[in-house]
Amino acid sequence: LDLYVDCTTGMVSFEVYGQRWDWRELSGRALVVHRPAEACEREGFSPDF
């Protein structure tokens, strides 16, 4: 099981045995605690979340 965050939209997806599903957008708590927008910006993305 792999989890992904789309650095443009903030959509969380997961992948199992090569099949990927969009699951949900990041929660407000996740945005504050984990600060994914900052990590995405460091990698050269322009997040919209």
mmCIF file of the N, C-alpha and C atoms, coordinates in Angstrom:
data_MODEL
# 
_entry.id   MODEL 
# 
loop_
_atom_site.group_PDB 
_atom_site.id 
_atom_site.type_symbol 
_atom_site.label_atom_id 
_atom_site.label_alt_id 
_atom_site.label_comp_id 
_atom_site.label_asym_id 
_atom_site.label_entity_id 
_atom_site.label_seq_id 
_atom_site.pdbx_PDB_ins_code 
_atom_site.Cartn_x 
_atom_site.Cartn_y 
_atom_site.Cartn_z 
_atom_site.occupancy 
_atom_site.B_iso_or_equiv 
_atom_site.pdbx_formal_charge 
_atom_site.auth_seq_id 
_atom_site.auth_comp_id 
_atom_site.auth_asym_id 
_atom_site.auth_atom_id 
_atom_site.pdbx_PDB_model_num 
ATOM 1   N N  . LEU A 1 1  ? 0.854  -1.171 0.000  1.00 0.00 ? 1  LEU A N  1 
ATOM 2   C CA . LEU A 1 1  ? 0.000  0.000  0.000  1.00 0.00 ? 1  LEU A CA 1 
ATOM 3   C C  . LEU A 1 1  ? 0.896  1.228  0.000  1.00 0.00 ? 1  LEU A C  1 
ATOM 4   N N  . ASP A 1 2  ? 0.744  2.072  -0.998 1.00 0.00 ? 2  ASP A N  1 
ATOM 5   C CA . ASP A 1 2  ? 1.479  3.325  -1.090 1.00 0.00 ? 2  ASP A CA 1 
ATOM 6   C C  . ASP A 1 2  ? 0.483  4.473  -1.066 1.00 0.00 ? 2  ASP A C  1 
ATOM 7   N N  . LEU A 1 3  ? 0.837  5.546  -0.366 1.00 0.00 ? 3  LEU A N  1 
ATOM 8   C CA . LEU A 1 3  ? 0.018  6.758  -0.327 1.00 0.00 ? 3  LEU A CA 1 
ATOM 9   C C  . LEU A 1 3  ? 0.750  7.872  -1.055 1.00 0.00 ? 3  LEU A C  1 
ATOM 10  N N  . TYR A 1 4  ? 0.007  8.685  -1.799 1.00 0.00 ? 4  TYR A N  1 
ATOM 11  C CA . TYR A 1 4  ? 0.570  9.786  -2.565 1.00 0.00 ? 4  TYR A CA 1 
ATOM 12  C C  . TYR A 1 4  ? -0.211 11.061 -2.285 1.00 0.00 ? 4  TYR A C  1 
ATOM 13  N N  . VAL A 1 5  ? 0.475  12.199 -2.397 1.00 0.00 ? 5  VAL A N  1 
ATOM 14  C CA . VAL A 1 5  ? -0.184 13.498 -2.338 1.00 0.00 ? 5  VAL A CA 1 
ATOM 15  C C  . VAL A 1 5  ? 0.129  14.215 -3.643 1.00 0.00 ? 5  VAL A C  1 
ATOM 16  N N  . ASP A 1 6  ? -0.900 14.619 -4.368 1.00 0.00 ? 6  ASP A N  1 
ATOM 17  C CA . ASP A 1 6  ? -0.724 15.393 -5.589 1.00 0.00 ? 6  ASP A CA 1 
ATOM 18  C C  . ASP A 1 6  ? -0.313 16.798 -5.173 1.00 0.00 ? 6  ASP A C  1 
ATOM 19  N N  . CYS A 1 7  ? 0.875  17.219 -5.569 1.00 0.00 ? 7  CYS A N  1 
ATOM 20  C CA . CYS A 1 7  ? 1.416  18.505 -5.119 1.00 0.00 ? 7  CYS A CA 1 
ATOM 21  C C  . CYS A 1 7  ? 0.772  19.704 -5.806 1.00 0.00 ? 7  CYS A C  1 
ATOM 22  N N  . THR A 1 8  ? -0.160 19.501 -6.702 1.00 0.00 ? 8  THR A N  1 
ATOM 23  C CA . THR A 1 8  ? -0.886 20.609 -7.298 1.00 0.00 ? 8  THR A CA 1 
ATOM 24  C C  . THR A 1 8  ? -2.245 20.785 -6.634 1.00 0.00 ? 8  THR A C  1 
ATOM 25  N N  . THR A 1 9  ? -2.978 19.686 -6.490 1.00 0.00 ? 9  THR A N  1 
ATOM 26  C CA . THR A 1 9  ? -4.352 19.764 -5.984 1.00 0.00 ? 9  THR A CA 1 
ATOM 27  C C  . THR A 1 9  ? -4.496 19.432 -4.508 1.00 0.00 ? 9  THR A C  1 
ATOM 28  N N  . GLY A 1 10 ? -3.530 18.707 -3.946 1.00 0.00 ? 10 GLY A N  1 
ATOM 29  C CA . GLY A 1 10 ? -3.633 18.278 -2.556 1.00 0.00 ? 10 GLY A CA 1 
ATOM 30  C C  . GLY A 1 10 ? -4.473 17.030 -2.377 1.00 0.00 ? 10 GLY A C  1 
ATOM 31  N N  . MET A 1 11 ? -4.775 16.345 -3.475 1.00 0.00 ? 11 MET A N  1 
ATOM 32  C CA . MET A 1 11 ? -5.561 15.114 -3.422 1.00 0.00 ? 11 MET A CA 1 
ATOM 33  C C  . MET A 1 11 ? -4.675 13.970 -2.941 1.00 0.00 ? 11 MET A C  1 
ATOM 34  N N  . VAL A 1 12 ? -5.190 13.202 -1.979 1.00 0.00 ? 12 VAL A N  1 
ATOM 35  C CA . VAL A 1 12 ? -4.492 12.022 -1.483 1.00 0.00 ? 12 VAL A CA 1 
ATOM 36  C C  . VAL A 1 12 ? -4.963 10.822 -2.293 1.00 0.00 ? 12 VAL A C  1 
ATOM 37  N N  . SER A 1 13 ? -4.024 10.031 -2.766 1.00 0.00 ? 13 SER A N  1 
ATOM 38  C CA . SER A 1 13 ? -4.335 8.814  -3.511 1.00 0.00 ? 13 SER A CA 1 
ATOM 39  C C  . SER A 1 13 ? -3.615 7.655  -2.864 1.00 0.00 ? 13 SER A C  1 
ATOM 40  N N  . PHE A 1 14 ? -4.119 6.458  -3.102 1.00 0.00 ? 14 PHE A N  1 
ATOM 41  C CA . PHE A 1 14 ? -3.398 5.287  -2.639 1.00 0.00 ? 14 PHE A CA 1 
ATOM 42  C C  . PHE A 1 14 ? -3.306 4.270  -3.760 1.00 0.00 ? 14 PHE A C  1 
ATOM 43  N N  . GLU A 1 15 ? -2.267 3.438  -3.670 1.00 0.00 ? 15 GLU A N  1 
ATOM 44  C CA . GLU A 1 15 ? -2.012 2.445  -4.697 1.00 0.00 ? 15 GLU A CA 1 
ATOM 45  C C  . GLU A 1 15 ? -1.827 1.087  -4.044 1.00 0.00 ? 15 GLU A C  1 
ATOM 46  N N  . VAL A 1 16 ? -2.495 0.092  -4.601 1.00 0.00 ? 16 VAL A N  1 
ATOM 47  C CA . VAL A 1 16 ? -2.377 -1.286 -4.136 1.00 0.00 ? 16 VAL A CA 1 
ATOM 48  C C  . VAL A 1 16 ? -2.157 -2.165 -5.365 1.00 0.00 ? 16 VAL A C  1 
ATOM 49  N N  . TYR A 1 17 ? -1.080 -2.905 -5.374 1.00 0.00 ? 17 TYR A N  1 
ATOM 50  C CA . TYR A 1 17 ? -0.773 -3.818 -6.480 1.00 0.00 ? 17 TYR A CA 1 
ATOM 51  C C  . TYR A 1 17 ? -0.886 -3.143 -7.839 1.00 0.00 ? 17 TYR A C  1 
ATOM 52  N N  . GLY A 1 18 ? -0.359 -1.928 -7.945 1.00 0.00 ? 18 GLY A N  1 
ATOM 53  C CA . GLY A 1 18 ? -0.308 -1.232 -9.221 1.00 0.00 ? 18 GLY A CA 1 
ATOM 54  C C  . GLY A 1 18 ? -1.566 -0.483 -9.621 1.00 0.00 ? 18 GLY A C  1 
ATOM 55  N N  . GLN A 1 19 ? -2.620 -0.544 -8.833 1.00 0.00 ? 19 GLN A N  1 
ATOM 56  C CA . GLN A 1 19 ? -3.829 0.218  -9.144 1.00 0.00 ? 19 GLN A CA 1 
ATOM 57  C C  . GLN A 1 19 ? -3.938 1.381  -8.179 1.00 0.00 ? 19 GLN A C  1 
ATOM 58  N N  . ARG A 1 20 ? -4.171 2.578  -8.730 1.00 0.00 ? 20 ARG A N  1 
ATOM 59  C CA . ARG A 1 20 ? -4.218 3.788  -7.912 1.00 0.00 ? 20 ARG A CA 1 
ATOM 60  C C  . ARG A 1 20 ? -5.633 4.357  -7.883 1.00 0.00 ? 20 ARG A C  1 
ATOM 61  N N  . TRP A 1 21 ? -6.044 4.825  -6.697 1.00 0.00 ? 21 TRP A N  1 
ATOM 62  C CA . TRP A 1 21 ? -7.356 5.458  -6.504 1.00 0.00 ? 21 TRP A CA 1 
ATOM 63  C C  . TRP A 1 21 ? -7.181 6.799  -5.811 1.00 0.00 ? 21 TRP A C  1 
ATOM 64  N N  . ASP A 1 22 ? -7.869 7.823  -6.339 1.00 0.00 ? 22 ASP A N  1 
ATOM 65  C CA . ASP A 1 22 ? -7.950 9.107  -5.640 1.00 0.00 ? 22 ASP A CA 1 
ATOM 66  C C  . ASP A 1 22 ? -8.874 8.903  -4.454 1.00 0.00 ? 22 ASP A C  1 
ATOM 67  N N  . TRP A 1 23 ? -8.467 9.412  -3.299 1.00 0.00 ? 23 TRP A N  1 
ATOM 68  C CA . TRP A 1 23 ? -9.229 9.135  -2.098 1.00 0.00 ? 23 TRP A CA 1 
ATOM 69  C C  . TRP A 1 23 ? -9.921 10.378 -1.567 1.00 0.00 ? 23 TRP A C  1 
ATOM 70  N N  . ARG A 1 24 ? -9.160 11.418 -1.213 1.00 0.00 ? 24 ARG A N  1 
ATOM 71  C CA . ARG A 1 24 ? -9.749 12.622 -0.624 1.00 0.00 ? 24 ARG A CA 1 
ATOM 72  C C  . ARG A 1 24 ? -8.719 13.737 -0.640 1.00 0.00 ? 24 ARG A C  1 
ATOM 73  N N  . GLU A 1 25 ? -9.180 14.949 -0.350 1.00 0.00 ? 25 GLU A N  1 
ATOM 74  C CA . GLU A 1 25 ? -8.261 16.074 -0.208 1.00 0.00 ? 25 GLU A CA 1 
ATOM 75  C C  . GLU A 1 25 ? -7.670 16.063 1.192  1.00 0.00 ? 25 GLU A C  1 
ATOM 76  N N  . LEU A 1 26 ? -6.524 16.686 1.349  1.00 0.00 ? 26 LEU A N  1 
ATOM 77  C CA . LEU A 1 26 ? -5.895 16.777 2.664  1.00 0.00 ? 26 LEU A CA 1 
ATOM 78  C C  . LEU A 1 26 ? -6.788 17.547 3.626  1.00 0.00 ? 26 LEU A C  1 
ATOM 79  N N  . SER A 1 27 ? -6.833 17.115 4.866  1.00 0.00 ? 27 SER A N  1 
ATOM 80  C CA . SER A 1 27 ? -7.644 17.798 5.881  1.00 0.00 ? 27 SER A CA 1 
ATOM 81  C C  . SER A 1 27 ? -6.933 19.066 6.348  1.00 0.00 ? 27 SER A C  1 
ATOM 82  N N  . GLY A 1 28 ? -7.678 19.952 6.958  1.00 0.00 ? 28 GLY A N  1 
ATOM 83  C CA . GLY A 1 28 ? -7.089 21.169 7.513  1.00 0.00 ? 28 GLY A CA 1 
ATOM 84  C C  . GLY A 1 28 ? -6.019 20.863 8.539  1.00 0.00 ? 28 GLY A C  1 
ATOM 85  N N  . ARG A 1 29 ? -6.259 19.849 9.355  1.00 0.00 ? 29 ARG A N  1 
ATOM 86  C CA . ARG A 1 29 ? -5.272 19.445 10.362 1.00 0.00 ? 29 ARG A CA 1 
ATOM 87  C C  . ARG A 1 29 ? -3.985 18.959 9.694  1.00 0.00 ? 29 ARG A C  1 
ATOM 88  N N  . ALA A 1 30 ? -4.113 18.142 8.658  1.00 0.00 ? 30 ALA A N  1 
ATOM 89  C CA . ALA A 1 30 ? -2.930 17.632 7.959  1.00 0.00 ? 30 ALA A CA 1 
ATOM 90  C C  . ALA A 1 30 ? -2.130 18.776 7.336  1.00 0.00 ? 30 ALA A C  1 
ATOM 91  N N  . LEU A 1 31 ? -2.827 19.783 6.817  1.00 0.00 ? 31 LEU A N  1 
ATOM 92  C CA . LEU A 1 31 ? -2.135 20.927 6.220  1.00 0.00 ? 31 LEU A CA 1 
ATOM 93  C C  . LEU A 1 31 ? -1.320 21.693 7.256  1.00 0.00 ? 31 LEU A C  1 
ATOM 94  N N  . VAL A 1 32 ? -1.847 21.814 8.479  1.00 0.00 ? 32 VAL A N  1 
ATOM 95  C CA . VAL A 1 32 ? -1.160 22.555 9.538  1.00 0.00 ? 32 VAL A CA 1 
ATOM 96  C C  . VAL A 1 32 ? -0.029 21.733 10.146 1.00 0.00 ? 32 VAL A C  1 
ATOM 97  N N  . VAL A 1 33 ? -0.311 20.477 10.448 1.00 0.00 ? 33 VAL A N  1 
ATOM 98  C CA . VAL A 1 33 ? 0.665  19.642 11.158 1.00 0.00 ? 33 VAL A CA 1 
ATOM 99  C C  . VAL A 1 33 ? 1.808  19.204 10.253 1.00 0.00 ? 33 VAL A C  1 
ATOM 100 N N  . HIS A 1 34 ? 1.501  18.716 9.058  1.00 0.00 ? 34 HIS A N  1 
ATOM 101 C CA . HIS A 1 34 ? 2.525  18.126 8.189  1.00 0.00 ? 34 HIS A CA 1 
ATOM 102 C C  . HIS A 1 34 ? 3.102  19.109 7.171  1.00 0.00 ? 34 HIS A C  1 
ATOM 103 N N  . ARG A 1 35 ? 2.416  20.226 6.938  1.00 0.00 ? 35 ARG A N  1 
ATOM 104 C CA . ARG A 1 35 ? 2.849  21.281 6.018  1.00 0.00 ? 35 ARG A CA 1 
ATOM 105 C C  . ARG A 1 35 ? 3.283  20.756 4.641  1.00 0.00 ? 35 ARG A C  1 
ATOM 106 N N  . PRO A 1 36 ? 2.413  20.025 3.964  1.00 0.00 ? 36 PRO A N  1 
ATOM 107 C CA . PRO A 1 36 ? 2.784  19.476 2.661  1.00 0.00 ? 36 PRO A CA 1 
ATOM 108 C C  . PRO A 1 36 ? 3.010  20.543 1.593  1.00 0.00 ? 36 PRO A C  1 
ATOM 109 N N  . ALA A 1 37 ? 2.343  21.692 1.705  1.00 0.00 ? 37 ALA A N  1 
ATOM 110 C CA . ALA A 1 37 ? 2.536  22.747 0.704  1.00 0.00 ? 37 ALA A CA 1 
ATOM 111 C C  . ALA A 1 37 ? 3.985  23.216 0.692  1.00 0.00 ? 37 ALA A C  1 
ATOM 112 N N  . GLU A 1 38 ? 4.587  23.357 1.859  1.00 0.00 ? 38 GLU A N  1 
ATOM 113 C CA . GLU A 1 38 ? 5.986  23.781 1.930  1.00 0.00 ? 38 GLU A CA 1 
ATOM 114 C C  . GLU A 1 38 ? 6.904  22.736 1.309  1.00 0.00 ? 38 GLU A C  1 
ATOM 115 N N  . ALA A 1 39 ? 6.639  21.469 1.565  1.00 0.00 ? 39 ALA A N  1 
ATOM 116 C CA . ALA A 1 39 ? 7.451  20.395 0.984  1.00 0.00 ? 39 ALA A CA 1 
ATOM 117 C C  . ALA A 1 39 ? 7.311  20.383 -0.537 1.00 0.00 ? 39 ALA A C  1 
ATOM 118 N N  . CYS A 1 40 ? 6.095  20.596 -1.034 1.00 0.00 ? 40 CYS A N  1 
ATOM 119 C CA . CYS A 1 40 ? 5.875  20.627 -2.479 1.00 0.00 ? 40 CYS A CA 1 
ATOM 120 C C  . CYS A 1 40 ? 6.594  21.814 -3.117 1.00 0.00 ? 40 CYS A C  1 
ATOM 121 N N  . GLU A 1 41 ? 6.548  22.975 -2.470 1.00 0.00 ? 41 GLU A N  1 
ATOM 122 C CA . GLU A 1 41 ? 7.242  24.155 -2.994 1.00 0.00 ? 41 GLU A CA 1 
ATOM 123 C C  . GLU A 1 41 ? 8.744  23.919 -3.068 1.00 0.00 ? 41 GLU A C  1 
ATOM 124 N N  . ARG A 1 42 ? 9.308  23.245 -2.074 1.00 0.00 ? 42 ARG A N  1 
ATOM 125 C CA . ARG A 1 42 ? 10.747 22.936 -2.098 1.00 0.00 ? 42 ARG A CA 1 
ATOM 126 C C  . ARG A 1 42 ? 11.110 22.042 -3.280 1.00 0.00 ? 42 ARG A C  1 
ATOM 127 N N  . GLU A 1 43 ? 10.147 21.249 -3.744 1.00 0.00 ? 43 GLU A N  1 
ATOM 128 C CA . GLU A 1 43 ? 10.386 20.348 -4.876 1.00 0.00 ? 43 GLU A CA 1 
ATOM 129 C C  . GLU A 1 43 ? 10.041 21.000 -6.216 1.00 0.00 ? 43 GLU A C  1 
ATOM 130 N N  . GLY A 1 44 ? 9.648  22.287 -6.194 1.00 0.00 ? 44 GLY A N  1 
ATOM 131 C CA . GLY A 1 44 ? 9.400  23.019 -7.427 1.00 0.00 ? 44 GLY A CA 1 
ATOM 132 C C  . GLY A 1 44 ? 7.955  23.070 -7.892 1.00 0.00 ? 44 GLY A C  1 
ATOM 133 N N  . PHE A 1 45 ? 7.012  22.627 -7.078 1.00 0.00 ? 45 PHE A N  1 
ATOM 134 C CA . PHE A 1 45 ? 5.599  22.668 -7.436 1.00 0.00 ? 45 PHE A CA 1 
ATOM 135 C C  . PHE A 1 45 ? 4.962  23.947 -6.904 1.00 0.00 ? 45 PHE A C  1 
ATOM 136 N N  . SER A 1 46 ? 3.835  24.330 -7.498 1.00 0.00 ? 46 SER A N  1 
ATOM 137 C CA . SER A 1 46 ? 3.047  25.470 -7.030 1.00 0.00 ? 46 SER A CA 1 
ATOM 138 C C  . SER A 1 46 ? 1.707  24.945 -6.532 1.00 0.00 ? 46 SER A C  1 
ATOM 139 N N  . PRO A 1 47 ? 1.626  24.565 -5.261 1.00 0.00 ? 47 PRO A N  1 
ATOM 140 C CA . PRO A 1 47 ? 0.390  23.964 -4.752 1.00 0.00 ? 47 PRO A CA 1 
ATOM 141 C C  . PRO A 1 47 ? -0.785 24.939 -4.724 1.00 0.00 ? 47 PRO A C  1 
ATOM 142 N N  . ASP A 1 48 ? -1.983 24.412 -4.994 1.00 0.00 ? 48 ASP A N  1 
ATOM 143 C CA . ASP A 1 48 ? -3.229 25.188 -4.944 1.00 0.00 ? 48 ASP A CA 1 
ATOM 144 C C  . ASP A 1 48 ? -4.017 24.882 -3.682 1.00 0.00 ? 48 ASP A C  1 
ATOM 145 N N  . PHE A 1 49 ? -3.371 24.325 -2.668 1.00 0.00 ? 49 PHE A N  1 
ATOM 146 C CA . PHE A 1 49 ? -4.087 23.976 -1.441 1.00 0.00 ? 49 PHE A CA 1 
ATOM 147 C C  . PHE A 1 49 ? -3.478 24.691 -0.271 1.00 0.00 ? 49 PHE A C  1 
# 
